[in-house]
Amino acid sequence: MDLRIQRTKAAIREAFLELREKKPIEKITVTELTKLANINKATFYLHYSDIYALSDEIEDSLIDEILTDIEVADKFFDDPQDYSIRIFGAFVAHREQLDCVFSSSRRALLADKIEQRIKGMIFANYPQYQNWRNDLILSFIIQGIFHTVKSERSLENMKGRYEELSAITAEVVARLHRDEENDS
């Protein structure tokens, strides 16, 4: 990508994030964003169709960072507890960014976007594991971890929760597998 384009997009993203810290996305206008980024509206529209397209790109980029931190998708079936801890750690590490990018009306989208991306990665690589129980376990773990991290105000308190999370995950997975065996 051309260096000028990179700089322009970086200025747009920085201006957007600065505005997002102060107000919900619905209140951000292209005019105020372009003024803050020191570009004209035509330049903005050259790169994005609207504020929501910009937000989606930033959200997707942040989710990519989180998924990189989680690392290997195959770990879920080998060791769901470890995988849960990886998800938890990635959410905690990116908490401040998540709070900014996915604040207000965008908050509900985050967990769903991450859930769909993780499931997509896992089931694309391991289609033999795609069934309603594994889908349910993944949903429960991802959504549960997300809402746990979201509800805890102190990041310091989160650091001591890894073992607790691991035990809860083991309990959920064992319970679902017991139910599966009883159904057979």
C-alpha positions as semicolon CSV with decimal commas, in nm:
position;residue;x (nm);y (nm);z (nm)
1;M;0,000;0,000;0,000
2;D;0,119;0,350;-0,086
3;L;0,277;0,534;0,208
4;R;0,042;0,832;0,163
5;I;-0,260;0,603;0,181
6;Q;-0,122;0,439;0,495
7;R;-0,070;0,777;0,660
8;T;-0,416;0,899;0,561
9;K;-0,587;0,585;0,690
10;A;-0,383;0,604;1,012
11;A;-0,493;0,967;1,062
12;I;-0,855;0,870;0,999
13;R;-0,834;0,579;1,247
14;E;-0,667;0,794;1,514
15;A;-0,928;1,066;1,476
16;F;-1,207;0,809;1,490
17;L;-1,069;0,647;1,806
18;E;-1,027;0,986;1,970
19;L;-1,390;1,068;1,894
20;R;-1,508;0,720;2,004
21;E;-1,356;0,776;2,346
22;K;-1,584;1,076;2,386
23;K;-1,909;0,977;2,215
24;P;-2,111;0,693;2,061
25;I;-2,064;0,612;1,695
26;E;-2,412;0,743;1,612
27;K;-2,302;1,093;1,718
28;I;-1,979;1,102;1,513
29;T;-2,005;1,291;1,185
30;V;-1,778;1,264;0,885
31;T;-1,731;1,642;0,904
32;E;-1,591;1,641;1,257
33;L;-1,381;1,331;1,188
34;T;-1,224;1,479;0,875
35;K;-1,158;1,807;1,054
36;L;-0,980;1,624;1,336
37;A;-0,785;1,405;1,089
38;N;-0,696;1,715;0,887
39;I;-0,829;1,574;0,559
40;N;-1,121;1,664;0,338
41;K;-1,445;1,471;0,309
42;A;-1,364;1,348;-0,041
43;T;-1,051;1,181;0,094
44;F;-1,254;1,009;0,364
45;Y;-1,508;0,882;0,110
46;L;-1,226;0,760;-0,113
47;H;-1,146;0,505;0,159
48;Y;-1,478;0,446;0,340
49;S;-1,844;0,457;0,244
50;D;-1,944;0,588;0,588
51;I;-1,850;0,596;0,958
52;Y;-1,980;0,241;1,006
53;A;-1,753;0,102;0,733
54;L;-1,458;0,262;0,910
55;S;-1,576;0,121;1,242
56;D;-1,613;-0,227;1,091
57;E;-1,257;-0,214;0,958
58;I;-1,119;-0,109;1,296
59;E;-1,328;-0,373;1,474
60;D;-1,210;-0,645;1,236
61;S;-0,848;-0,537;1,281
62;L;-0,884;-0,555;1,660
63;I;-1,046;-0,897;1,636
64;D;-0,754;-1,011;1,419
65;E;-0,516;-0,901;1,697
66;I;-0,719;-1,092;1,955
67;L;-0,724;-1,407;1,740
68;T;-0,348;-1,380;1,691
69;D;-0,309;-1,371;2,071
70;I;-0,528;-1,679;2,109
71;E;-0,307;-1,857;1,855
72;V;-0,390;-2,212;1,756
73;A;-0,750;-2,317;1,691
74;D;-0,685;-2,688;1,734
75;K;-0,616;-2,637;2,105
76;F;-0,987;-2,617;2,176
77;F;-1,046;-2,988;2,117
78;D;-0,718;-3,097;2,275
79;D;-0,749;-2,882;2,584
80;P;-1,060;-2,662;2,618
81;Q;-0,938;-2,531;2,952
82;D;-0,614;-2,401;2,804
83;Y;-0,799;-2,257;2,507
84;S;-1,039;-2,078;2,742
85;I;-0,746;-1,927;2,928
86;R;-0,600;-1,809;2,596
87;I;-0,931;-1,642;2,504
88;F;-0,955;-1,485;2,850
89;G;-0,597;-1,357;2,830
90;A;-0,654;-1,208;2,484
91;F;-0,971;-1,029;2,602
92;V;-0,794;-0,896;2,911
93;A;-0,489;-0,782;2,710
94;H;-0,708;-0,584;2,469
95;R;-0,967;-0,466;2,721
96;E;-0,902;-0,093;2,686
97;Q;-0,914;-0,106;2,306
98;L;-1,228;-0,319;2,319
99;D;-1,396;-0,074;2,556
100;C;-1,325;0,212;2,316
101;V;-1,403;0,050;1,982
102;F;-1,700;-0,152;2,099
103;S;-1,862;0,091;2,339
104;S;-2,232;0,176;2,353
105;S;-2,443;0,025;2,074
106;R;-2,148;-0,167;1,923
107;R;-2,080;-0,365;2,244
108;A;-2,314;-0,652;2,159
109;L;-2,150;-0,697;1,819
110;L;-1,807;-0,777;1,960
111;A;-1,879;-1,107;2,130
112;D;-2,081;-1,225;1,831
113;K;-1,812;-1,125;1,581
114;I;-1,539;-1,295;1,782
115;E;-1,752;-1,604;1,837
116;Q;-1,824;-1,638;1,465
117;R;-1,458;-1,588;1,371
118;I;-1,330;-1,842;1,626
119;K;-1,591;-2,099;1,526
120;G;-1,513;-2,036;1,160
121;M;-1,141;-2,098;1,219
122;I;-1,195;-2,410;1,427
123;F;-1,461;-2,575;1,214
124;A;-1,285;-2,490;0,887
125;N;-0,976;-2,674;1,010
126;Y;-1,162;-2,949;1,200
127;P;-1,498;-3,009;1,029
128;Q;-1,523;-3,350;1,196
129;Y;-1,580;-3,168;1,527
130;Q;-1,866;-2,954;1,398
131;N;-2,178;-3,056;1,585
132;W;-2,432;-2,883;1,801
133;R;-2,259;-2,975;2,130
134;N;-1,921;-2,835;2,028
135;D;-2,097;-2,529;1,886
136;L;-2,278;-2,485;2,218
137;I;-1,960;-2,531;2,422
138;L;-1,776;-2,274;2,211
139;S;-2,064;-2,026;2,238
140;F;-2,083;-2,071;2,613
141;I;-1,710;-2,032;2,664
142;I;-1,661;-1,734;2,432
143;Q;-1,971;-1,543;2,539
144;G;-1,917;-1,628;2,905
145;I;-1,556;-1,513;2,903
146;F;-1,642;-1,198;2,712
147;H;-1,917;-1,098;2,956
148;T;-1,699;-1,186;3,256
149;V;-1,422;-0,958;3,131
150;K;-1,672;-0,686;3,035
151;S;-1,841;-0,685;3,376
152;E;-1,520;-0,671;3,579
153;R;-1,412;-0,312;3,622
154;S;-1,064;-0,380;3,758
155;L;-0,811;-0,537;3,523
156;E;-0,605;-0,625;3,828
157;N;-0,887;-0,847;3,957
158;M;-0,896;-1,030;3,623
159;K;-0,539;-1,156;3,652
160;G;-0,618;-1,389;3,941
161;R;-0,913;-1,552;3,765
162;Y;-0,729;-1,781;3,523
163;E;-0,746;-2,092;3,744
164;E;-1,110;-2,024;3,828
165;L;-1,194;-1,993;3,461
166;S;-1,009;-2,314;3,383
167;A;-1,205;-2,505;3,648
168;I;-1,539;-2,369;3,529
169;T;-1,458;-2,460;3,169
170;A;-1,362;-2,813;3,270
171;E;-1,689;-2,848;3,460
172;V;-1,900;-2,726;3,165
173;V;-1,723;-2,946;2,911
174;A;-1,741;-3,252;3,139
175;R;-2,111;-3,192;3,200
176;L;-2,190;-3,163;2,831
177;H;-1,992;-3,478;2,754
178;R;-2,171;-3,668;3,035
179;D;-2,504;-3,557;2,891
180;E;-2,390;-3,669;2,546
181;E;-2,297;-4,014;2,679
182;N;-2,631;-4,044;2,860
183;D;-2,813;-3,955;2,536
184;S;-2,635;-4,238;2,351
